[in-house]
Amino acid sequence: MRTMSIRHCSKATKYFASLFILCVSFTSTNNALATFIDFDELDPVYDEVYPCWCDNPLTDQYLSKGLLISGAWVVGLKPFNSMLTSDGATLSFVGELPTFFSMNVTSAHDDAIIINIYGNSGLIATKHTSGWLAPDVEYVPAIPNELFSFSSTEGIHHVDIDGNYNLRTGAYIDNLTYTYSSVPEPSSLLLMLLGLMGIRLHRLRAAQ
């Protein structure tokens, strides 16, 4: 009986180990499907006589990742780049629409950054970061690299980013991340695998 118990224990251990590896593989694969852009692979080139933040416009550099950009530039020196928006930058998603996006936002002028999110049906939501918003709104100093995120089950068609002061420049954007509904949630996957583990363990015990 002891020998059989040890054998079943060994089978259970191997089974659990296999499921764990499978779970890690699925999770890694799903994470790989998420898109991350930090602009660091771009190599800005500035005018030698009159260098300007406007020398390197962003347009279709990330079209292969399903993103078009207008009203913004890549600034910095590789590999410490970021995106600088004008007063009216737009992130447009091409092809499959993401259901979640996040980014780090730094106001260029301590004002609030207004973010309008659109789906195929029109405006979904209007949000804003910290920073000066209006005289009748409590002032909260702009937070550098403030994390902004938003999700929508209908999909996100495009995002408008505006500085509240309506100046030539608005915000520095970095670490743009977006995911799609076709990517399963890791928590659901884990629950499914744990359920399979429980069923297998029950069968192994019953066979003893």
C-alpha positions, 0 to 999 in steps of 0.5 A: 500500500505504501509503495502504491501511495508513493507511486501515486504521489509521484504521479500527482507531483509530475502532473502538478508540475506539468500543469504549472509549466503549462500555466506559466507558458499560457501566461507568458504567451498572453503577456506577449500578445499585449503591446508595449511602447516606450519609444526608446527604440527610436533615434531622434535626429535634431537640427544642428543649428536650431534644434527643436522638440518638433524635429521628430514627428510621430506618425506611422512608426508603430503601424505594425503594432496597430497604432497611428499617432498624430499631433505628437513628437518623439523627444529625448536622447535614445534610449530615454525617449518619450512622446511629447503631445501638442494641444490635440494629439490623437492615438488611433488604433488600427485593425482589432480594437484594444479593450484596455490601455494605460500610459504614464503622463507628465504634464508639460505645464502643470495643468491637467491633461484632458483625455477623451476616449472614443469607441466605434459608437463615439465618445465613451468617456472624458477623464483628466489627470492631476494638475490645474483644471479650473478655478472652482476645482480643488488644485492638485499639483500635476504628478510626474509619470502619473499612471492613467488607465482605461478599459472598455468592453466595446473596444477603444477606437482612438484617444484624444489627449489635450492640455488644459492650458491649450498651449503648443505642447501638452504632455509627455507620454511614456510606457504606452500599453494596450491589450485586446479582448482576445487575450484570456485573463490570467486569473480565469486561466489559473482557476481553470487549471486549479480545477483540473488539478483538483479533479486529477488529485481526486482520481489519484486518491480514489485509485489508491 
